[in-house]
């Protein structure tokens, strides 16, 4: 895997098609420390949540990730060097609910909510998603048009391929358990550019929230007060 590879799972090394609820992406500027890896100081790039769930380093990853998501930023100091780095925090700092399956946090700077699962996956919700839960509806995400660089040229039939066919083509269908059975995905190809192997696509899907998270947020949606500028410190 080279430095230009932005579509291979950092755990299993297989192709990652970004699908909400089944994949995640760690941005380099998050400075997520890879304390478990003597060869790399930081972890960045895409991953399948199913790989993360079974990963031997899941707990260490989860601890680092939770610190970034729920924190307000911190300074990292490296032994043997003369510099420090500023790790950002995403300000999901107010814990609202916690049980064996998940923890739910509210952002202290904007009306956003974070669901951290026991398996170490994470999802963020806004007022629209919270309103859907309050009405007893699933959280249906419509992500708009995304683009991905395919690992090899699949040929002209890629534009008419279904989502299962696309995942099968690159051998990663089993990394999306439950997606085709209960995720209700709506997939559409918007075009393929063979010179750089770029596929434009869109997916709308019901987000697979833990049942306890959906239950809590369903009631919470009717009681929370939106943030105002006067609330911000």
N, C-alpha and C positions, 0 to 999 in steps of 0.2 A: 504494500500500500504506500503510494508516494504522497508528497505534500499537496498535490493537486487533486487528490481523490476526495470528493466531498459527498459520495453516495454509497460508500461501503460502511456497514455497521462496524463500529469500533470494537465490538465484542466478537461477533461471529464472522466478520469480514464479507458477508453476503450483501447483495444489493438492497438498498433501502429506498422504497417509494414512500415519501412522507404522507402519512395518513393520520389525522388526529385521533388520539386514543390508542394508537398502536405503535407510534414512533415518537421520537423526540430528537432535538438537536441541541448540542452544547456549543455555544458560541465561544470563540477564542477569547474575547474580551471579558468573559465571566471569570477567567483564571481559576477554573476548578482544579484543585490540586489532586494529582494522582499519587497519593501517598503510598499506594500499594505497588507502584511500578518503579523499580530502581532506574530504568532507562529513560523515563519521561517524567518531567515535573508536573505537566498539566494534561488533562483529558479534554479533548474537544472533538466535535464532529457528530455524525448521526448515529442513532442506535435504534434497535427494535426493543420495545418494552418487554416482549417475551424473552429476549436474550438477557436483559437486565434482571428479570425476575429469577433466572436460574444461575446468574453469575456468581462466582465464588467471592468476588469483591463487592457484592451488592451493598452490604452494610456500610462499608467505608465510603463508597460512592454516595449512598443516601445521606450520610452524615454531612459530607461536603456540600452536596447539592442543597440540602435543607438550609444550611448556613447561608448560602447565597440567596435563595428564594425568600427566606423569612428575615434576612438581615438588613442592616442599613449601611453596609460597606465596612471594610476593615483593611488594615495595612498588613501585608505579608512581608516578613523579614526572612531572608535566606542566609543560613550559616555559611561562612566562608566567602561571602560576597560583600560588596560595599554599597549595595543598593536595596531598595524596598520597592514593592509594587502595591498598587491600590486595587483591591478586589471590590467590585461593585456589590451592592445589595439591592434586591428588587422590592423591598418594603412590604412584603406580605407578613406583617409583624404581629397582627392581632389574632390570636388563637380563638376561634369560635366554637369548635367542636372537635372531639377526639374519641376514637373507639379503636377496636382491634383491627379494623379494615382501612381506616383513613384518618387524616387530620385535615381540618378546613380552616383556612386563614383569610382574613380580610386585609386588603392593601390599605396602608395608612395614608396614602397620597392620592388615591383615586378609587372610584367604584369598580374594583376588580376583586375577584376571589380566587383562591388557590386551593385545589384539592390534591393532597399528597397521599398516595396509597401506601399500604404496608408493603407492596411489592416494589416500591421506589419509583413508580411512574408518577407523573404530575400533569395536571390540567389547570388552565386558568379560564375563568368565566367572567362575563360582563353583565350589565343590567339586562340585556336582551335574553341571554341564556337563563339568568335567574328568574326573569318573568315567565319564561316557558315552563320552568319547573313549578312555579307558583300556580300555574294553571293546570298542572297535572300532565303536561306534555313532555316528551323527551327533549333533550338538548340537541337540536338539529344544527350542525355546523355546515355552513356553505363557505368554503375557503377561497372561492374565486379561482382564477387561473394561476397555476403554478408551473414551474419548468424544472426539468431534471435532465442531467446528462447521463445517458444510458451507457453502461460499461462496454457494449459492443453494438454494432449496427444490426438491428433486428429485421431489416428489410421493409419493403413498402406496406406490408400487411399490418404493421404496427398501428396505423391510424384507425383501423377497423377492429382491433383486438379488444376483447372485453377485459375487465379488471382481473379475473382469474387467469386468463390467458397471458396477460402481461406479467403477473407474478410468477406463473409457471415458467415463462420464457427465461427468467433469470434465476430460477431455483430458490425463490424466497417465500413461496406461498405458505409454507408451514410456519413461518415467523409471524403470521397474522392470525393466531387462533381465534375462532369465533367471528371473524370479520365478515365472512360471506354467509354464515349461518344466521347471525343475529344483528349484525351491524347495519343492515339495510343501506349499503353504499350505493350512491348514484355516481357513476363514473362517466366522464366524457373526454375524448381526445380532441384537442383544438389544433393539432397539426404537429408534424414531425419535420425537423430540419437535419437531413442526413450528414451534412458536412461536419457539423460539430456534435451529432447524435443527440440533439436536444428535442425532448418530447414536452409539448405543452399539454396540460391536462387539468381537469378540475374534479373534485370529489365533494359530494355532500353526504353527510353521514350522521347517524345518531351516536352521540358520545357515550362510551361505555363507562358511566360513572358507577362506583360501588353503590349498592342499594342503600346503605346507611347514609351515604352522602346525599343521594337524591331525596331521601326521606327528610333529613335535616333541612336541606335547602328549600324544600317545598314549603315548609312552615316558616322558615326564616324570611322567605321572599315577601311575606305579608307584614313583617314586623320591622324590617331594617329602615333606617333613615339615611337617605343619600348624603354623602359628604358635601360640605360647603367650604368655601375658602377660609371661613372663620375657624374651621376645625383643624386646619393644617398648621403644623408647627414648623 
